[in-house]
Amino acid sequence: MSENQNNFRGLKYLVIFMGALIIAGVIVIISTIIYRINDEALFTSDNSSISAPINIKLPNDAKINNINSNSETVTIYYTINDKDFIGIFSFKDGKIIKEFGIK
């Protein structure tokens, strides 16, 4: 019976240890959520670095089909006289970087 009591004592300590780990994990999760909710840097963005060009020069008869952009360029898909083109323009000055004709 002595060995049986030792097994139960070990099991009792193991259950207490695992319960403490669960409580510590829940505290870490809750504190992380509270930290992220209160961290204003995650939700604010600095839009001062984004600037659109004043003018992008396309031919007068160009019909714009689609526009995509990233932090440095604007890609415009356009059609002139039933011919499709892709133009990549710089965000800094609005000048064309590359132009492709699509057959």
N, C-alpha and C positions, 0 to 999 in steps of 0.2 A: 504494500500500500504506500510505502514511502516513495517508491519510484513513480507511482501514479500521481502523488501530490507534487512531485518535482515537475512532471509534465504539465500539470495544470498551472503551476506557478510560472513556468516558462511561457505557456500559452497566454496567461494573464498579462505578463510583461509585453509580449508581442502585440497583443490587442491594444494595450495602452499606447505603445510606441506608434502603431499604425494610425490610431485615432489622432495622436498629436501631429503626425505628418499630414493627415487630411485637414486638420484645423489650420496648420501653417500654410498649406497650399491654398486654401480658401482665402486666407488673409492676404497672401501675395497676389492672388487674382483680383480681389476687390481693391487693393491699394493700387495695382496697375491700372485698373479701369478708372479709378478716381484721378490718378495722375494724368492719364491721357485726356480725360474730359477737361481738366483744368489747364492743360498745356495749350496756350493760345497760339504757339508757333505752328502747331499742326493744322490749324484751321484758317490762319491768315496767310495770304499770299502777297508778295510784293509785286504789284503790277507796274511799277515805275520802270522796270527794265524792258517791258513790252512796248514797242512802238511800231506803228504801221507806217509804211512809206506814204509820202504825200501823194505821189502819182505813180501808177503803173501804166506804161504805155503799151496799149494793144491797138491793132488796126481798127479803123472806124467801123468796118463791117463785121467785126468779130462777134460771135455769139458765145457767151460763156456757158459751158455745160456743167463744170464742177470746179470747186476751189478747195485745196488742202493746204495746210501749213504746219510748220514746226517752229522751233525757236529762231531759226536763221533764214528760212526761205518760205516763199509762197509758191505753190504749184497750181497753175491754172490750166484747165482743160477747155479748149475753145475750138470753134468751128469757123472757117472762112470759106465761102463758096463751096460748101459741101466737102471740104477737106478738113480733117481733124488735126489739131496741133496740141502739144503739151509745152507750156512755157514755165521755166523755173526762174523766179525773180528773187532778188535779194530783199530782205526786210530792211536793211540799213538805208538803201538809197532808191529802191524800186526799179533798178536796172535789171535787164534780163541776164541771167547767168548762162542758161542753156535753153535751146528750143528744139523740139522734135516734131517731125511730121509723121503722121500715122496714115498708112495706106489702107 
